[in-house]
Amino acid sequence: MESAQIDSLIKTTLKVGTYCIHRAWGVGLIKSFDEKTGKLTIHFENDKSSHQMDPAFVMSKLEILPDAHIIVRHRRNPAEIQSLIDSNPAEIFSIILSVIPSHTLSASETELVLERLMGPSYKKWLSSAKKKLAKDSQVVFPEKKTDPYKLREAPVAADDEILVAFYKTKNVKKKMELSAELLSHAPLPQEVTSKLPTLVEELSTAISESKVLTAGERLQGAWIRDDLSKTAGVDSGKFQPTPESLVKDASDLQELSEQLPAEYLRRMLDLIFATYPAEWQKIAFDLLKNSSGKATAECVGFLMDRDCAQQLSETLSRWLLEQSLKAPILQWIIKNRTQRRFSTMLSRLISPQLMSAVFYAIDHEAIQNASSKRIALVELLSEDKELIPELLATATPEVARDLAHTMMMSQGFETLTKRSLIARFIKQFPEIQSLISSEDQSSTSDNLVVSWESLEKRKAEYQLLVTKKIPENKEAIAVAREMGDLSENSEYKMARQDNDTLMALKAQMERELRLARGTDFGDASTTQAGIGSVVELQGSSGKTTYTILGAWDGNPEKRILSYLTPMAQALIGKKIDEKVSVGGSDYTIAGLKRWVDGK
């Protein structure tokens, strides 16, 4: 490059105070120009040092930022740009795109500018900005990763843009999404409202004829259609399928609820109340019992609003005795136990029995996953410092020791977490300190009574563990070890965590198999309830029957109880006409028979 050209660049494009960007070193500021060496001194933010560079190199290898660039404006006046970041996201995009001749920038390049502007927090800001700018008429957000951000020269009404996109797409899910977005803009201008009847007709046809929608998506679409019908002043009753028919025809309401977004769950429950006047309460309790999580709070709120607080309290107590409380309900109980609305109902559940149920649920999840995936109940136990003392408040030293031993044996806790939690046990019951010093997990225990069928199943699970899962894990550890530095090797750490889980499970299964004693329950008594008994209970609301079988035979859905559950323990030893309290309700033993006789 000629001397005259360099002089011109130094006076115009590369003058002191100009900002530039290097891919690795980040944003740089030209600090000075040395006429003797003919080199620029540039200080880079990421590199945190200054470099001397030839102007020709700078022009060819670095991006020179114009004064109007948002990075430059931010570095020179951070308060002004920060104010826009906080309150005017549309202006941020306008500034970014306006310096591009085409006013168009790819998604990756736009987000790179945002990252340099805000740092890692830009992702959270971008997610919020997209929601705030849903109605913005000038900034066009990419629908796909390959689409660019655009700045229109003239505003376009957002509602009109949605209408155009609706008729352009053939994807029924996209039509539903755009229709819901249109609803979020309400109240709509008259010129848009007048176009809605045609849109509703097309949406209804798409929902009705689609072969790809799940039952939940179809129900969601029907609600969106009906809501748009009301906005358009159209009678929604003429459209098929109706939400009522979709709920009534659903083969599995549990699956239907899992397919719905959380914001539609209460609407589904209200529809069940209207559609099933005689069965809604049973359905709601079934949905609650089997919820995977997102519907738990909605089901509880629904039942409370329908004056079912007493039934809810009794049912939760019964499920606890049956050991059929699943992880989502246990999480809800723990999180809401101090809430004013629920504290009276939940206080009776905060007990050693609940801790036992929590450990059972943690073990179940660990066995199902056999991986390092986070277990929410473990995190709750660890983070809530008051929980273990509250659960142990009514425990005897013997019960506390058994629970501590159960936790030490559990494959769902990491070693450090176990030690942290056991310290809370010891603070309340110092006598269980021996669990820490010896960790003697081979202490004598009563034999486990199990059915032959469940014993063979457990043996098969053990064989699968030692012949397949553990060898596969060892191979994964070996492969991960070859990847390099173990201190920074996340694959190795995950494989080692899996190994800890699998080896703890192996130890537990070996211990249980040593204690297991198979039986066909042929020696069950006919005069008092025991292991192998079918017990008929008479209560104020009618009769119900439970079967008491082996330690591994529990199936609450079929009213089969493991003899180790609190409910089974309450029944064992009782004779016909004796009274028993179960789940907060009083019953009389109305009948007894042997399970083996009815096989």
N, C-alpha and C positions, 0 to 999 in steps of 0.2 A: 504494500500500500504506500503510495507516494506521501511525502511529507505534507504537501498542501492538503491532501485528503484527510490526513490525521488531524491537522489543525482545524479543519472544518468540522470534523466529528467532535473534537474536544469542545468546540465552541457551541455546538448545537445538540447533537444526540448524546454524547458521552460527557457532558459537563459535570463538574463536581456537584453532588447533591442528587444526582440521578439514581433511581433504583433499578435493579435488574434481578433476574432469577437464574440460579444454577440448579440443575436437577437434584444434585446431591447436597450442595451446601445451602440451598434455600435462598431466601431473599438477601440481596446484597446492596450495599450503598457505596457509590463512588465517593471516596474521601479526598483524593488528591490526584494530581497528574505531575509526574516528574519529567520536566523537559529534557534533562540530561539523558535519562535512560529511555525516554519515550514510552514509559509504562504508567498505567493507572494503578492506584491502590484501592482495592475494594474490600470492604469488611462484610463478611457473610454471617448471618444470624445463627444458622445451624452449626456451622463450623466454629463459630465464636473466635474467629481470627481473621487477619487481613492478608490479602494476597496481591502481589504485583502481577499485572497482566498486560499483554500487548493489546492495544485497541482493536487490531484486526481479529485477534482471538475472541475478544469480547463481543464483537459484532457478529461473528459467525457461530459462536457456541452458546452465548447467553441470550436470554430474552430481555430486551430493554423495555422497561415499563413506562408508558406515557404518564404525564402528570395526573390525568383523569382516572387512571387505574385505581380500583378500590384499595389495593394493597398500599399504593403510594399515599392515597388520601388517609388511610388509617394510620400509617407510620407518622405522617405529618400532623394529623389532628385526630388522635385516637378517641377523644371524648365524643366528637361529632359522629364518627362511624359507629361507635359503641351504642350511642343513642338510637341510631337507625337499626342496629342489630336487635336491640331490645324492643323497639316499638314499631318499626316500619320495614318488615321483610321485603315488601314489594320494591321499595327503593334500593335495597341491597342488590336484588337481581337486576334492576334497571341500570345501576351503575356498572355492574359486572358486564352486562351484555351490550351496553351502549358504546363501549370502546372497541367492540368487534365490528368491522365494516358491515358484515352480513347480519349483525344483531342475533347471531346464532352460535351456540357453543355446545359441544358434546357434553353429555351428562358427566363423564369422568373428568373432563377438563374443568367444568363448572365446580364440581365437588372438590377438585384439587385447589382451586382458588379459595373456596370456603374453608378448607382445612388450613391453608396458609394464613387465612385471616383470623380464624378462631381457635385453631388447634383441634385436638381430638373431639372436643365437645360439639363440633359442627354437625355431627350426625343427629344428635338429639334436637339441635336447633332446626335442622332441615326438615325433620319429621313434623315438628310443630309448625314450621313455616308453610308447609304444603297444605295443612289443614286451614290455616288462617287465610291462605290465598286461593282457596277453592272458588271464591266468587270474583277473584281478580280478573279483569278483562284484558290485561295487557301482557302478563307473563304466561307463557305456555309451558307447562311442565311435561316432561317425557312420560308417555304411557308405558314404554318399554325401555330397557337399559340401552338399547341401540338408538333410541330417539334423542334429539337434542333439546336443550332449553332454548326458547325463542322469546324475543321481545318484539311485540307487534308495534308497527308505526302508529296505528290507530286502534283504539279500544274496540273489542267485540263483546257484546253482551254474553256473559257467562251462561245464562240460561239457553240462549240460542245455540251456543256452542255444544251444550249437552244434547239438545234436540238433534243437531246435525250428527253428532257421534252416535246417538241412539239408532238412528235410521241407517247409519253407515255400517254398523257392526251386525254380524249374523250370530254372534255368540250370545246365547240366552243369559248366561251369568253376567256378562258385561252389560246387557240391557237392564238387568235387575240392579246392578251397581249404579248405572247412570240414572235410573229412575229414583233410587234412594237418594242419590246426590241432588236430584232436582227437588225432591221433597225437603231436603235440608235447607233449601233456599227460600222456603215459604216465609211470608206470603209472596206469591208469584205475581208478576205484572199481568194485566188482562190479556195482552197479546200472546203471552205464553199459555195462560190458563185456557184460552180458546182452542189451543192446539192439543190439549191433553186428551180429549175423548178418543182421538185417533190413536194416540200413543198407548192409551190404556188397552184399546182393542188389540193392538199388535202385541203388547206385552202379555196379555192374557192368552193369546193364541200360542205364543212362544213357550209359555210356562206349561200349557196344557199338552202341547205336542212334543215337548223335549224328551229325548231318550237318555240324556246324560245327567239330569238333575237327580240328586238324592231326595228322599222323602222330606228331609229337613229343608233343603234348598227350595223345593217346590212350595212348601208351606210358607217359608220366608217370602218367596216371590208372590204368593197369593195375598199376603198381608200388604206388601208394597203396592201391588195393583189396587187393592181395595182402598188404601190410603190415598192414592192418586185419584181414584174414582170420586172420593169425597171432595177432594180439592177441585176436581173438574165439575162437580155437581152431577155426576153420573151414578145411576143405581148400580151398586156393586153386586147386588143379588143375582143379576143375570149372568154373571161370569162363572165358569167352571174351570177347575175344581174350586170349591169354597174351602176356606180354612176348616170349617166344621167337618166337611166330608173327608178332608185329608187326615184329621185327627181320628175320626171315627173309623176310617178304613186302614189306619196304621196297624201293621202286624206286630210292631214292637215299639211301644211308646218310649221305652228307655233309650233305644237307639235313635229314635226321632229327636229326643231332647239333646242327645250328645251331638247331633248334626247341626243344631241351631246355634247361632251366635248368642253370647250371654245376654245381650240386651233384649232378646226375644223370648227368653225362658219364662218370665212372669206372664207374658201374654199367652204362652202355651198353657200354663197352669190355669189361668182364668178361663181359657177355652175348654179345658178338661172339666172344670167345675160346671160350665154351662152344658156341655155335651153328655156328661155322665153324672146326672143328678144323684144316682144311688150309689155310685162307685168311686166318686172323685177322691174321697178321703183315702181309701185303700190305694188308689193309683198314686196319689201324692206321696204316701209313705213308702211305697215301692220305689218310686223315683228317687226319694231321699236316700233310702237304704243303699241303692246301687249306683248312686251318682259318682262319676269319676272326679268330681271336684267343682266344676263351674256352676252346677245346679244346686249344690248343697245349701248355700245361703238363701237362694231364691225359694227353694222348697220349704225351708224353715220359716221364712218370712210369710210365705203364702199360708201355711198352716196356722201360724200365730194370728194373722189377720182374719182367718176364718174361725176364730174362737176354738182352736184345737190345742191350746197350751197344755191342758191336762193330759190329753191323749198323747201329745208329743213327749211330755215328761215321762209318762208310764212306758211308752214305746222305747225311748232311749235307754231307760233302766233295764227293760227286758232284753234289749239287744246286747247290753253290756253283760248281763248274766249269761246270755247264750254265747257270748264271745263272737258275735257277728257284726260288731261295729267295724266298719272299714276305715281306711286311712283318711279319706276326705272328711268324714263325720268327726273322727277323732281330732283332726286339725281344727275343725270348726269349733268343737267343744272347748279345746284348749285356748284358742284365740278369743273366744267370746265369754269365757267363764266369769269375767269381772264386769261385763256390760250390764247396765241396769236392767235392760229389758229381759235378759236371759239369766241373770245371776241366781235367782231363786230356783229356777228349774235345773240349772246345771250344777249347783253346789252339791247336790246329793250324788252326783256322778264323780266328783273329784275324790278319788279313793285309790287304794292299792289295786283294786280290780281294774280301774281305768289304766293304771300304769302297766299292768299285765297285758291288757288289750293293746296298748301302744307298742310294747315289745313284740307282741305277736305280729302286729301289722308291719313293723320294721323288718322282722325276720322274713315275712312273706314277700315283701318287696325286694329284699336283698336276694332271696332265692330266685325270684322271677327274673331279676335283671342280671345278677352275677356280674356286675360291672361297677365302675366308680361313679355312676350317675348319682347325683345328690338325692338324698332321702329327706323329704321335708320334715317328717316327724323327728328325725335325728337333729336337724337344725333347730327345731322348736325346743327340744329338750336342752340343747346346748345353750341357746341364746336366752331363754326365759329362766332367769336365776331363781325365781320363786316357785317354779312348777314342781320340781321334785320334792321340796319340803311340803308343799300343799298336798301332793299325792300320798306322801308318807305320813301325814298328820295322824291318821287313825291306825297305822300299821303297828303290829307287835314286832319285837326284835326278830322273831323267827320269820315272819312274813317279809320284813325288810331284807333279811339275809337271802331269802329265796329269790326275791326280785333282783337284788344285786348280783346274785349268782347267774340268774337268767340273762342279765345284761352283759356280764363278763363272757358268757358263752355265745352271745349273739354275733352273727356274721355281718350285721348291718352297721356296726360302729367301727370306726378306726381306733387304733390302740390309744392314741393320745386323747381322743374324745372319751373313751371308756374311763381313763384315769381321771379326767376332769370331772366326769359325772359321778364316779364312785366316791370322790372326795365329798360330794354333797350328801351322799348316803352316810358316810362316816361321821360327818358333822352332826347328824341327827342320831345316828346309832353307832357310837364308837366301837362297839363290840364286833362289827363286821370288818375291822381293820385287817383281819387275817386273810381276807380275799386278796388284798393288795400284796401282802408279803409272800404268800405261798401260791396264790392263784391256783389253788388245788381244785381242779375242775373234774377230778375223778372221785369225788367224795361219794360215800355210800348214799344211795337214794332208793326209794321204793321202785320195784319193778314197774315197767309200763305195760299195761294190759292193752293188747292190740288185736285186731282181727287178722286172720291169716292173709286175707286179701290185701289189707293195708301194709302188712309186713313184707309181702312179696313186692308190692309197689315201691316201698321205701328201699328195699334191697336193690331194685332195678335203678332207682334214682341214684343210689350210691355208686353202682357200677358205672353209670353214665358219667358221674362226676370224676371218678378216678381213672377211667379208661379213655375219656374224650375231653372233658372240659379242662381238667388240670394239665394233661399233656399239651393241649392246644395253647393254653396260657404259657406254659414253659417255652414253647416254640416262639410265641409272641415276644416274650422277654428276651430270648436270644437274638431275634431279628432286631428288636429295638436297641439292644446293647451295641449292635454293629453300626448304629447310626452316629455314634460319636459321643461327645462330652455328656456324661450321664447327669451332671448337675443342671444342664439346660435341655435335657432330652425329655419332652413331655410324653412322648409315646412310651418311653421306658417307665416313667413314673406311673402312668395309667395302668400299664401291664403289671407293675408291682402291686398296685392297689387291688387289682383284680385277683392277684395271687393271694393277698392277705384275706380277701373275702372268701375265696374258694377253699383255702386251707382251714379257715375257721369253720366253714360249713362242713368240711370233711370231718373235723374233730367232733363237731356236734352230732353228726349223723352216726359216727362210730360209737359214741357214747350212748346214744339212744338205741342203737341196734343191740348193744350189749345188754341194755336193761329190758329190751322188748320181750314179752312173753305172749306168744300167739294163742288164740282161743277161737272156738266157734260159738261161744256164749251159751253152750248147752247146759251149763250148770247154774244158769240164772234162776233166782227164786221166783215163786208164784205168789208169795205172801207179802213181800215187801220189795220196794223199788231198789234196783241195783244195776250193775253193769249187765246189759243184755235185756233190760226191761223195757216194755212199752207202757208208758204211764198216761192215763187219761185224767185230765184235770177239769173240774167243774168250777166255773167262775160266774160272776154276775152277768157277763155278756155271752155266756154259752160255754160249750165244751171245746177243749183243744187237747191234742195228743202229742207227746214227745217220746222219742226213742233214745235210750242211753246206751251208747256203744263205746268202743275202744278209744284210746288216746288220739289216734290218727283218723278216726272215722267221722268226725264232726261234719255235718252238712246242714247249716241252719235253714237253707232253702227248703229242705225236706224234713225239717224239724228233728234232725238227728243231732244229738249232743254228745260231744266228747265227755267222758265221765269226769274229766279234770276241770270242766267249766264250772263257774260258781253256781249256775242254774242247776246243773246236774247234781252238784254236791248238796244243794238245798233239797233235792228230791230223794236222794239215796237214803235208804233206811225207813222211808215213810210207808205206812200201810194204808189200805183202803179206809176211807172216811176220816183220815187224819188231815189236819189243816196245814197249809204251806203258803208262805208269802213269796211271790215271784214277781220281780219287776215292779214292786210297789203295789201289787194287787194281791188279794187273798184268794186262794183256791182250796178246793177239797179234792183229795185223791178219790176219783170216781171209779177207776178201773185199773187193773194190772194184768199184764200177760207177758209171756216170754217172746222176744223178737224171733228167736230161732223157730218157734212153732208156726210163725206166719210167713216164713220164707217161701 
